[in-house]
């Protein structure tokens, strides 16, 4: 293990199965859940810190962004749990699991970049469709509103950063993203 990272490494939390089985209320489960989420957040933070801060490739930037999202969602779930305002836990848990699943799937790319290309294409489909809606509204009205100008610039900046031309994106069913 990297000596610079070792002091940050969390002590593994192991729930006590007997305590959970004999629980009379949800407190032992809450404690286990908080400890496991804290550990996952720390591990995600460590993982994100070993990836270059200035990604050299688009694929690294995607992975860094996903790891940052895992950290933020984990921290939000822990905060919700510890303040006993768990209403948002379910809403936060789904994007956390989806982000982790996407991260694992992308890390399994065979080195061709195909999975990353499919992820980017799938992610930008809605933007491409939104550009069409904005252009239709502008054509119907005969003028472009300042907000529409900003929206279009933002979408085109995103596509350029992703190294994609929106008009070259395939239909959603053919992006290759599962």
QUISULRA-V526238 format. One record per run of one state. SS is the DSSP state (@ for helix, = for strand, . for the rest). FROM is the first residue (numbers start at 1). LEN is the number of residues. If there is no record, write none. Layout:
ss:SS from:FROM len:LEN
ss:SS from:FROM len:LEN
This chain:
ss:. from:1 len:2
ss:@ from:3 len:4
ss:. from:7 len:10
ss:@ from:17 len:5
ss:. from:22 len:5
ss:@ from:27 len:23
ss:. from:50 len:8
ss:@ from:58 len:25
ss:. from:83 len:3
ss:@ from:86 len:22
ss:. from:108 len:6
ss:@ from:114 len:28
ss:. from:142 len:4
ss:@ from:146 len:16
ss:. from:162 len:4
ss:@ from:166 len:3
ss:. from:169 len:3
ss:@ from:172 len:3
ss:. from:175 len:4
